[in-house]
Amino acid sequence: MRDEDGYSRAPLGITLRPAAVAAPPPEADEIGAARCPEVPRHDARALTCSAGLAHIVLDGVAYTLRITRNGKLILTK
């Protein structure tokens, strides 16, 4: 289901944005408190939904985030 802005609405009210090309890394002076004054906090179960898996992309490289049966997180390439 898409809203008026074209974003997908997933179960649990999570908004999924259309995939975009990764932006180049910021310059050294842009990194830190000025750009992100507070460390972002995300719920791993909301990121992975019921499958317990999520794909995270960093500089064009895809990683897999997985929740184990023991409730631990594993991030692999």
C-alpha positions as CSV (number, residue, x, y, z in Angstrom):
1,M,0.0,0.0,0.0
2,R,1.4,3.4,-0.9
3,D,0.6,6.8,0.6
4,E,0.2,10.1,-1.2
5,D,4.0,10.6,-1.2
6,G,4.6,7.2,-2.9
7,Y,6.1,5.6,0.2
8,S,5.2,2.0,1.0
9,R,3.4,1.3,4.3
10,A,4.5,-2.0,5.8
11,P,2.8,-3.8,8.7
12,L,3.2,-2.2,12.2
13,G,3.1,1.3,10.7
14,I,6.7,1.2,9.4
15,T,7.3,3.5,6.4
16,L,9.6,2.1,3.7
17,R,11.2,4.6,1.4
18,P,11.9,3.7,-2.3
19,A,15.5,2.5,-2.8
20,A,17.9,5.3,-3.7
21,V,21.5,5.4,-4.8
22,A,23.9,5.6,-1.9
23,A,25.2,9.1,-1.3
24,P,29.0,9.5,-1.1
25,P,30.4,9.6,2.4
26,P,30.4,13.0,4.0
27,E,33.6,15.0,4.5
28,A,35.3,14.7,7.8
29,D,34.2,18.1,9.1
30,E,30.5,17.2,8.4
31,I,30.6,14.0,10.6
32,G,29.7,14.2,14.3
33,A,27.6,16.3,16.5
34,A,26.9,19.1,14.0
35,R,25.2,16.6,11.6
36,C,23.7,14.2,14.1
37,P,23.5,15.7,17.6
38,E,21.9,12.5,19.0
39,V,22.8,8.9,18.3
40,P,19.9,7.3,16.3
41,R,18.2,4.5,18.1
42,H,16.3,1.7,16.2
43,D,14.4,-1.3,17.4
44,A,16.0,-4.4,15.8
45,R,12.7,-6.3,15.8
46,A,11.0,-3.5,14.0
47,L,13.8,-3.4,11.4
48,T,13.7,-7.1,10.8
49,C,9.9,-7.6,11.0
50,S,8.7,-11.2,11.6
51,A,11.5,-12.8,9.4
52,G,14.2,-11.8,11.8
53,L,16.3,-10.5,8.9
54,A,17.1,-7.1,7.5
55,H,19.5,-5.9,4.7
56,I,21.5,-2.8,5.4
57,V,23.6,-1.0,2.8
58,L,26.7,1.0,3.5
59,D,28.6,2.6,0.7
60,G,27.0,0.3,-1.8
61,V,27.9,-2.9,0.1
62,A,24.9,-5.0,1.5
63,Y,25.0,-6.5,4.9
64,T,22.5,-8.8,6.6
65,L,21.3,-8.2,10.1
66,R,19.9,-11.3,11.8
67,I,18.3,-12.0,15.2
68,T,19.3,-15.4,16.5
69,R,17.1,-17.8,18.5
70,N,18.9,-16.6,21.6
71,G,18.0,-13.0,20.9
72,K,21.5,-11.9,19.8
73,L,22.3,-9.8,16.7
74,I,24.6,-10.9,14.0
75,L,25.7,-8.6,11.2
76,T,27.4,-10.3,8.2
77,K,28.5,-9.2,4.7
